Amino acid sequence: MMHVDKPGLFSLLQDGGRYGSQRLGVPVNGAMDEWSHRVANLLVGNCETAATLECTLQGPSLRFDCDTLIAVTGADMEIAIDGVQAPRNRAVLVRRNSALVFGRRTGGARAYLAVRGGFATEPVLGSRSTFVRGAFGGFEGRALRKGDQVPLHPADVGYPELQAALVASGMPFVNGPVIRSQSPAALVGALRFICGPQWDKFSANAQQRFVRDTFRIDARSDRMGYRLDGSVLDLRHPLDMVSEGVNFGTIQVPPDGHPIVLMADRQGAGGYPKIGYVISADLPALAQALPGDTVGFVQTTLDEAERAYLEREDRLSVLGAAVRKTVRD
């Protein structure tokens, strides 16, 4: 069991997403930063799609009933265990009843906590992801609160030598082996995109401004969509559209001309013109951006988007293979 002493600002259970129910109007949900979510799971020897705890801006304070292998990835948030600073991006065996406290954030928006064995909440429509607006999934369909007790699947400590090291050291935690994971490119102000089906419906000036100018992430942005302030993108002519399917990374432009990038909690369909799609390899970086940050867009091809996706999958495969050499099955 995981005990919540302090919940943090917005701590949600998320997994790989709730697929297969969009026709019923149910969003996919899932982790905003898929890369960090998957890496955290790999470091503790979990399936990549197991639920992790997504901690936004300010993380929680937690304790575990038994010695528990964890990993924290994503945003640069300090973590301490019984007051001793612990590493991120590395497996850590935490002694039972020790206080795991998320501290100061120096970069990024979302950290991800994976526990060996995974969280054992009841799946809804095949997923443990939290849909806050629908009040289902995750832990009681909501963000964590003080006093919550979140069930965990029974699991060993993973790395065979860590249990003995924890006993011998007397410390509140011991570190697992260093396993390097090459991170995807950091957000440097430009997101690669491929043209959407209504690209040609936008004026030539709008097309030029979209790839030339930068946009500021609006404070109203959330897990459903990132609203962007900047140049107004106008159509060549008024457009009467029927709603079409949308996905993570779709860039819609509503009548006010300010684009919205749809994120993990997006709806299943939308009737606004789509100027483009952020490629999947760049979405983790966007998910770590904060309101007030600026982003730009650079056009790319479908072939380049596929290459970037496959390169990311190759990096994850290498990481998974390295972990499997040292983690007990």
C-alpha positions in Angstrom: 0.0 0.0 0.0 1.1 3.6 -0.8 0.1 6.1 1.9 -0.4 9.8 0.9 0.8 12.2 3.5 0.6 15.2 1.2 -1.0 15.0 -2.2 1.0 17.5 -4.2 -0.7 19.9 -6.6 -2.2 17.5 -9.1 -1.1 13.9 -8.8 -2.9 11.4 -11.0 -2.5 7.8 -11.9 -2.0 7.5 -15.7 -1.0 4.6 -17.9 -0.6 4.0 -21.6 -4.2 5.3 -22.3 -7.8 4.1 -22.6 -8.0 2.9 -26.3 -11.1 1.4 -28.0 -13.8 3.5 -26.4 -13.5 6.8 -28.3 -16.6 5.9 -30.3 -18.5 6.1 -27.0 -17.2 9.6 -26.4 -14.6 8.4 -23.8 -11.2 10.2 -24.1 -7.9 8.2 -24.3 -6.3 10.0 -21.4 -2.9 8.5 -20.4 0.4 10.0 -19.5 1.1 13.5 -21.0 4.8 12.7 -21.3 4.9 9.2 -22.7 8.7 9.0 -22.8 9.1 9.7 -19.1 6.2 7.4 -18.2 7.7 4.5 -20.1 11.2 5.1 -18.9 10.1 5.1 -15.2 8.3 1.8 -15.8 11.3 0.2 -17.5 13.7 1.2 -14.7 11.7 -0.8 -12.2 11.1 -3.7 -14.5 7.5 -3.1 -15.2 5.5 -3.3 -18.4 5.8 0.0 -20.2 2.0 0.5 -20.1 1.7 0.0 -16.3 0.2 3.0 -14.4 2.6 5.6 -13.0 1.9 8.6 -10.8 2.0 11.8 -12.9 2.9 14.7 -10.6 2.3 18.2 -12.0 4.3 21.2 -10.8 4.4 20.1 -7.1 4.9 16.5 -6.1 3.5 14.6 -3.1 4.8 13.1 0.1 4.4 9.3 0.3 5.2 6.2 2.4 5.1 2.5 1.5 4.0 -0.4 3.7 7.0 -2.5 2.6 10.4 -2.1 0.9 9.5 -0.8 -2.5 11.5 -0.2 -5.7 10.7 3.1 -7.3 11.9 5.3 -10.1 11.2 9.0 -10.8 11.6 10.6 -14.2 10.4 13.6 -16.1 10.5 17.1 -14.7 13.4 18.2 -12.6 11.9 17.8 -9.2 14.1 17.1 -6.2 13.2 14.0 -4.2 14.3 13.1 -0.7 13.8 10.0 1.4 13.7 10.6 5.1 15.5 13.9 4.4 18.3 12.4 2.3 18.4 13.5 -1.3 17.8 10.6 -3.8 18.5 10.4 -7.5 16.1 10.7 -10.3 16.2 8.6 -13.6 17.4 5.6 -11.6 15.8 2.7 -9.7 15.8 3.3 -5.9 14.8 0.8 -3.2 12.9 2.6 -0.5 12.8 1.2 3.1 9.3 0.6 4.4 7.6 3.6 6.1 10.3 6.0 4.9 9.0 9.3 3.8 9.4 9.9 0.0 9.1 13.7 -0.4 9.0 15.6 -3.7 10.7 18.9 -3.3 11.8 21.9 -5.4 11.1 21.9 -9.1 13.7 23.5 -11.3 12.5 22.6 -14.8 9.7 20.9 -16.6 6.0 20.4 -15.6 5.4 16.8 -14.8 7.4 14.1 -12.9 6.5 10.4 -13.1 6.7 7.9 -10.3 6.8 4.2 -11.1 6.7 1.4 -8.4 7.8 -2.1 -9.0 4.7 -4.3 -9.7 2.6 -1.2 -10.5 -0.5 0.3 -8.9 -3.4 -2.1 -8.3 -6.4 0.2 -8.7 -9.4 -1.3 -10.6 -9.1 -0.7 -14.4 -12.0 1.1 -16.1 -12.6 0.2 -19.8 -9.2 -1.6 -19.8 -7.1 1.3 -18.3 -6.1 2.7 -15.0 -5.7 6.3 -16.4 -7.6 9.0 -14.5 -10.2 11.0 -16.3 -10.9 13.8 -13.9 -13.8 15.4 -15.9 -15.5 12.1 -16.0 -14.6 11.2 -12.4 -13.5 7.6 -13.3 -10.3 5.6 -13.6 -7.1 6.0 -11.6 -7.8 6.3 -7.9 -11.5 7.1 -7.4 -11.5 9.1 -10.6 -9.6 12.1 -9.1 -6.3 13.5 -8.0 -4.7 12.1 -4.8 -5.8 13.6 -1.5 -4.1 13.6 1.9 -4.8 10.2 3.7 -5.4 8.2 0.5 -4.2 4.6 0.6 -3.3 3.5 -3.0 -3.0 -0.3 -3.5 0.1 -1.8 -5.1 0.6 -5.1 -6.8 2.7 -7.5 -4.7 6.3 -7.5 -6.1 9.8 -8.4 -5.2 12.5 -5.7 -5.1 13.6 -6.4 -8.6 17.4 -6.0 -8.4 18.6 -9.0 -6.3 21.5 -7.3 -4.5 19.5 -4.3 -3.3 17.6 -6.0 -0.4 20.9 -7.1 1.2 22.4 -3.7 0.6 19.4 -2.0 2.3 19.7 -4.2 5.3 23.4 -3.7 5.6 23.4 0.0 5.1 20.7 1.0 7.6 19.9 3.9 5.2 16.3 4.8 4.2 17.1 3.8 0.6 19.8 2.3 -1.7 20.3 3.1 -5.3 20.0 0.6 -8.1 22.6 0.3 -10.8 23.2 3.2 -13.2 21.4 2.4 -16.5 21.8 5.1 -19.0 18.8 6.2 -21.1 19.3 8.7 -23.9 16.6 11.3 -23.6 14.8 12.6 -26.6 15.7 16.1 -27.8 14.7 18.8 -25.3 12.2 21.4 -26.3 14.3 24.3 -27.9 11.4 26.4 -29.1 10.5 24.5 -32.3 8.1 21.6 -32.6 8.1 19.5 -35.8 4.7 19.2 -37.5 3.2 17.7 -40.6 0.5 19.6 -42.4 -3.1 18.9 -41.5 -6.0 18.3 -43.9 -7.0 21.9 -43.9 -3.5 23.4 -44.3 -4.4 24.7 -47.8 -7.6 26.4 -46.4 -5.5 28.9 -44.4 -4.2 32.1 -46.0 -0.7 32.3 -47.3 0.1 34.9 -44.5 -1.3 32.5 -41.9 0.9 29.7 -43.2 4.0 31.9 -43.1 3.2 33.2 -39.6 2.6 29.7 -38.3 6.2 28.6 -39.2 7.9 32.0 -38.7 6.4 33.3 -35.4 6.5 32.0 -31.9 3.5 31.3 -29.7 3.1 31.6 -25.9 1.4 28.8 -24.0 -1.8 30.3 -22.4 -2.5 30.0 -18.7 -5.8 28.2 -19.6 -3.9 25.2 -21.0 -4.4 21.8 -19.4 -4.3 18.1 -20.1 -7.0 18.5 -22.7 -5.3 21.1 -24.8 -2.5 23.7 -24.9 -3.9 27.1 -26.0 -1.4 29.2 -27.9 -1.3 33.0 -27.9 0.4 34.9 -30.8 -0.3 35.5 -34.4 -3.9 35.1 -35.5 -4.3 32.4 -38.2 -7.0 33.2 -40.7 -8.6 31.1 -43.4 -8.8 32.0 -47.1 -12.6 31.7 -47.0 -15.1 30.8 -44.3 -15.2 27.0 -43.9 -18.2 24.9 -43.0 -16.8 21.6 -41.6 -18.2 18.3 -40.3 -16.5 17.0 -37.2 -13.5 14.8 -37.8 -11.4 12.5 -35.6 -8.6 14.1 -33.7 -5.6 12.7 -31.9 -2.8 13.7 -29.5 -0.9 16.5 -31.2 -3.6 17.7 -33.5 -3.4 21.5 -34.0 -6.9 23.0 -34.3 -7.6 26.6 -35.0 -11.0 27.9 -33.6 -12.7 30.9 -35.0 -10.6 33.3 -32.9 -7.5 32.3 -34.9 -5.5 31.1 -31.9 -4.3 27.5 -32.3 -4.9 24.8 -29.7 -2.7 21.7 -29.6 -4.8 18.8 -28.3 -3.2 16.8 -25.5 -3.8 13.5 -23.6 -7.4 14.3 -22.4 -8.5 15.4 -25.8 -12.0 14.7 -27.1 -12.5 12.1 -29.9 -13.6 14.4 -32.6 -13.5 18.1 -33.5 -15.0 20.5 -36.0 -12.3 23.1 -36.2 -9.9 23.2 -39.1 -6.6 21.4 -38.5 -3.5 23.3 -39.6 -1.2 20.5 -38.6 -0.1 17.7 -36.3 2.8 17.8 -33.8 4.8 14.7 -34.5 4.7 12.1 -31.7 8.4 12.2 -31.0 8.1 15.9 -30.0 5.0 15.6 -27.8 6.9 14.6 -24.6 8.9 17.8 -24.8 5.7 19.8 -25.3 4.1 18.1 -22.3 6.9 19.4 -20.1 6.3 23.0 -21.2 4.6 25.5 -18.8 2.2 28.3 -19.3 4.2 31.3 -20.3 6.7 29.2 -22.3 7.1 30.0 -26.0 7.1 27.4 -28.8 7.5 27.6 -32.5 6.7 25.2 -35.4 8.9 23.8 -38.1 7.4 21.8 -41.0 8.6 18.3 -41.6 7.6 15.2 -43.6 5.7 12.1 -42.8 8.9 10.1 -43.5 10.9 12.2 -41.0 8.1 11.8 -38.4 8.2 8.1 -38.8 12.1 8.0 -38.5 11.9 10.1 -35.3 9.3 7.7 -33.9 11.4 4.7 -34.7 14.6 6.2 -33.3 12.7 6.9 -30.0 11.5 3.3 -29.9 15.0 2.0 -30.5 16.3 4.0 -27.5 13.6 2.5 -25.3 14.4 -1.0 -26.6 18.0 -0.5 -25.6 17.0 0.7 -22.2 14.6 -2.2 -21.7 17.3 -4.7 -22.7 19.8 -3.2 -20.2 17.3 -3.4 -17.4 16.4 -7.0 -18.1 20.0 -8.0 -17.7 20.0 -6.9 -14.1 16.3 -7.1 -12.9 14.8 -10.3 -11.5 11.9 -11.5 -13.7 
